[in-house]
Amino acid sequence: MERFLSKLFEKLSNTKAGVIFAFLFFVAGILLCIFGFFKTLFIILFTAAGFFVGAFLFSDTSKFKKFLDRILPPGRFR
C-alpha cells in the first residue's frame, strides 16, 4: 500500500492541479446529481473515515493486534 501511495503521489505531482481538481469536482457533481447533497456527504465522510482508519490502524500490525484485543479479548479462539 505504501508503494502504491508513493507512486500515486509521484504521478500526481507531475500532473497539473487543474486536471486533478476538474476530475474531483466532476465526480462530486455526478454524485450530487445522482444521490443528492446529504447522501453524497455521507459517502464522502465514510470514505474519508475508512481511509484514515486504514492508513493509521492497519499501517502497523502491532496496532491492529492491540485494537483487536480491545474489541475481542484474547480467549480460547485466538
Backbone torsions as a table, in degrees:
resi	resn	phi	psi	omega
1	MET	NA	-36.4	-178.8
2	GLU	-67.1	-38.8	177.3
3	ARG	-66.4	-38.8	178.8
4	PHE	-61.6	-46.0	-179.4
5	LEU	-66.4	-38.3	179.0
6	SER	-66.3	-39.2	176.8
7	LYS	-67.7	-38.4	179.1
8	LEU	-64.2	-46.4	179.0
9	PHE	-66.0	-33.1	177.0
10	GLU	-65.4	-43.1	178.1
11	LYS	-67.5	-38.3	-179.7
12	LEU	-68.7	-30.9	178.9
13	SER	-70.5	-26.3	178.0
14	ASN	-85.8	-12.2	-178.0
15	THR	-94.0	148.8	178.4
16	LYS	-70.0	143.8	-177.7
17	ALA	-65.1	-31.0	179.9
18	GLY	-62.1	-39.3	179.8
19	VAL	-67.9	-42.1	-178.9
20	ILE	-64.1	-48.9	-177.6
21	PHE	-71.8	-29.5	174.8
22	ALA	-63.5	-42.6	177.5
23	PHE	-65.1	-44.0	-179.9
24	LEU	-62.7	-43.0	179.8
25	PHE	-72.7	-29.3	174.5
26	PHE	-64.2	-46.4	178.5
27	VAL	-63.0	-42.4	178.5
28	ALA	-63.4	-39.9	178.3
29	GLY	-64.9	-41.4	177.6
30	ILE	-63.8	-43.6	178.1
31	LEU	-61.5	-40.9	179.0
32	LEU	-65.3	-38.9	179.6
33	CYS	-68.5	-38.3	-176.3
34	ILE	-79.5	-48.5	-170.1
35	PHE	-103.4	-25.9	-173.5
36	GLY	98.0	173.9	-172.1
37	PHE	-67.2	-52.9	-172.5
38	PHE	-70.3	-35.8	177.0
39	LYS	-68.8	-37.2	176.5
40	THR	-65.8	-42.0	177.4
41	LEU	-61.3	-41.4	177.0
42	PHE	-60.2	-45.2	179.2
43	ILE	-62.7	-43.8	-178.2
44	ILE	-66.9	-41.8	179.9
45	LEU	-64.6	-43.3	179.7
46	PHE	-71.0	-31.2	175.4
47	THR	-66.1	-43.4	178.3
48	ALA	-65.2	-42.2	178.5
49	ALA	-63.1	-41.1	177.6
50	GLY	-63.9	-38.3	178.2
51	PHE	-64.5	-46.3	-178.0
52	PHE	-67.9	-38.6	176.5
53	VAL	-63.5	-44.8	179.3
54	GLY	-65.5	-39.1	-177.4
55	ALA	-71.6	-40.9	-175.2
56	PHE	-91.6	-39.7	-174.1
57	LEU	-81.1	-41.9	-175.3
58	PHE	-93.2	3.1	178.5
59	SER	-73.1	-27.7	-179.5
60	ASP	-127.2	126.7	-176.0
61	THR	-68.0	-29.3	178.9
62	SER	-68.5	-36.2	175.6
63	LYS	-63.7	-39.9	-179.8
64	PHE	-66.0	-41.3	178.2
65	LYS	-65.8	-39.1	177.1
66	LYS	-64.9	-39.2	178.0
67	PHE	-63.2	-43.7	178.0
68	LEU	-65.7	-36.0	178.5
69	ASP	-67.0	-31.1	176.8
70	ARG	-72.7	-39.0	-178.2
71	ILE	-80.9	-49.4	-178.9
72	LEU	-117.8	97.8	-177.6
73	PRO	-60.8	143.3	-179.2
74	PRO	-63.0	133.5	-178.4
75	GLY	-149.0	-138.8	-174.9
76	ARG	-79.6	-12.5	-177.6
77	PHE	-91.0	-18.3	179.6
78	ARG	-120.7	NA	NA
